[in-house]
Amino acid sequence: MVTDLELFADYFQIHVLDDESEGDLSDVWTEQAVLDGLGVTDGALAIGTDINVTVAVSVHVLTQQPDDDNDDFEHVVEASLNLVSGSLVVLGCTDYFPDAARFDMPAGWTRIRASRRNLAAAAFPDPDCEDEPEDTEEIRLQAWPAPYSQPRIIKRWTRPDA
């Protein structure tokens, strides 16, 4: 199942969490987490973005680990999330929680892969084409049942100087 969302990446992040999570993401943004584009806490993940405007997010609910297509993306991270409720929630960090997108999944440990692309174009948009799809950061979230494993930075993008 694939669902496309447009989320406001306020404070340069979106959130992925269990529906019953009380995970506090306020302290996850260490210097390393900012570099990694990934903040992890109990029951919640913060996915860093390169911009703090609307981003295009596609959510893929899978039954098994997806194939490696990292060459199609600029920054790729993975982390485990315990879905106690069996409901995955995806939202911008300042979005109204009751209105957030929800996805049914098996309860238990879930692996989340966040693959991001179009980062340079989004970070340095063409002033003549502002708010065009070419200037939109894209985030693909893939979720599948998997035992817990440590967070991983699979592919790192470093923002160039302006």
QUINORCOR-V869481 format. One record per residue. PSI is psi in degrees with one decimal (999 if undefined). OMEGA is omega in radians with two decimals (NA if undefined). NEAR is the number of other C-alpha atoms within 12 Angstrom. Layout:
PSI;OMEGA;NEAR / PSI;OMEGA;NEAR
This chain:
133.1;3.10;16 / 132.1;3.10;15 / 130.2;3.10;20 / 133.8;-3.14;19 / 155.8;2.90;25 / 118.4;-3.08;26 / 144.2;3.06;35 / 114.1;-3.08;28 / 58.5;3.12;32 / 142.9;-3.11;23 / 28.1;3.04;23 / 43.9;-3.13;28 / 155.9;2.90;39 / 162.3;-3.09;43 / 144.1;3.08;48 / 122.7;-3.05;51 / 167.6;3.03;45 / 144.0;-3.09;38 / -26.7;-3.13;31 / 10.5;-3.09;22 / 142.1;2.96;25 / 23.6;-3.12;16 / 126.0;-3.13;24 / 110.4;-3.10;20 / 5.4;-3.04;28 / -24.9;-3.08;19 / 9.5;-3.05;16 / -17.1;-3.01;25 / 72.0;2.99;24 / 170.9;3.10;17 / -40.3;3.13;12 / -42.0;3.13;14 / -38.0;3.10;25 / -45.6;3.11;25 / -39.5;-3.12;22 / -22.2;-3.05;33 / 30.5;-3.07;43 / 121.7;3.02;42 / 131.5;-3.06;41 / 132.1;3.01;36 / 173.5;-3.11;29 / 114.3;3.07;25 / 3.1;-3.10;32 / 150.3;3.06;37 / 142.3;2.98;47 / 123.4;3.12;46 / 118.9;-3.14;48 / 149.1;3.04;42 / 164.7;3.13;50 / -7.5;-3.12;40 / 160.3;3.08;34 / 52.2;3.02;22 / -164.9;-3.12;28 / 135.1;3.07;31 / 152.8;3.08;39 / 123.6;-3.10;35 / 128.6;2.99;35 / 130.3;-3.11;28 / 122.3;-3.12;33 / 111.6;3.07;31 / 118.4;-3.01;31 / 162.5;3.10;25 / -14.7;3.14;17 / 169.4;-3.12;18 / 133.6;-3.14;20 / 164.6;3.06;19 / 159.3;3.11;11 / 115.9;3.04;14 / 35.6;-3.05;19 / -22.1;3.11;23 / -19.8;-3.14;15 / -1.9;-3.05;17 / 161.5;-3.11;25 / -27.7;-3.11;30 / 126.6;-3.07;37 / 127.6;3.11;37 / 156.1;3.07;38 / 148.3;3.04;39 / 157.9;3.10;41 / 147.3;-3.14;36 / 129.5;3.13;44 / 109.8;3.12;37 / 82.1;-3.14;37 / -40.5;-3.08;23 / -19.3;-3.03;23 / 16.9;3.13;26 / 116.9;3.11;29 / 130.9;-3.12;41 / 134.1;3.12;38 / 126.9;-3.10;47 / 162.2;2.95;39 / 153.1;-2.99;35 / -20.0;3.10;32 / 10.1;3.10;23 / 158.5;3.10;22 / 113.4;-3.02;15 / -45.8;-3.12;21 / -22.7;-3.13;13 / 0.4;-3.07;14 / 154.5;3.09;26 / 136.8;-3.14;28 / 145.6;-3.08;26 / 125.3;3.12;30 / 132.3;3.11;27 / 163.4;3.05;31 / 139.6;3.07;25 / 146.8;3.12;23 / -167.4;-3.07;23 / 135.3;-3.12;28 / 140.2;3.07;39 / 134.6;3.12;40 / 124.3;3.02;48 / 124.3;3.08;44 / 114.9;-3.14;46 / 126.0;-3.05;41 / 143.6;3.10;41 / 171.5;-3.10;34 / 32.7;-3.01;29 / -44.1;-3.14;31 / -42.4;3.13;27 / -37.2;3.13;26 / -38.7;-3.11;31 / -31.9;-3.12;29 / 68.9;-3.04;23 / 152.1;3.03;23 / 120.3;-3.08;16 / -24.0;3.13;13 / -11.7;-3.08;10 / 29.9;-3.09;14 / 142.1;-3.14;16 / 22.6;3.06;20 / 155.9;3.13;17 / -30.9;-3.14;18 / -21.4;-3.10;23 / 14.6;-3.08;27 / 129.3;3.03;34 / 134.5;-3.14;40 / 134.1;3.10;40 / 124.6;3.03;43 / 122.7;3.06;38 / 122.8;3.06;41 / 133.7;-3.11;40 / 131.3;3.11;41 / 151.3;3.10;35 / 132.5;3.13;30 / 148.9;3.08;28 / 158.9;3.12;19 / 138.9;2.93;19 / 159.8;-3.07;16 / 151.1;3.03;17 / 148.5;-3.13;24 / 137.7;2.97;24 / 108.0;-3.05;26 / -39.5;-3.12;25 / 129.7;-3.07;25 / 131.3;3.02;25 / 135.5;3.09;26 / 126.0;-3.12;18 / 125.9;3.10;22 / 158.8;3.05;11 / 145.9;-3.09;7 / 999;NA;8
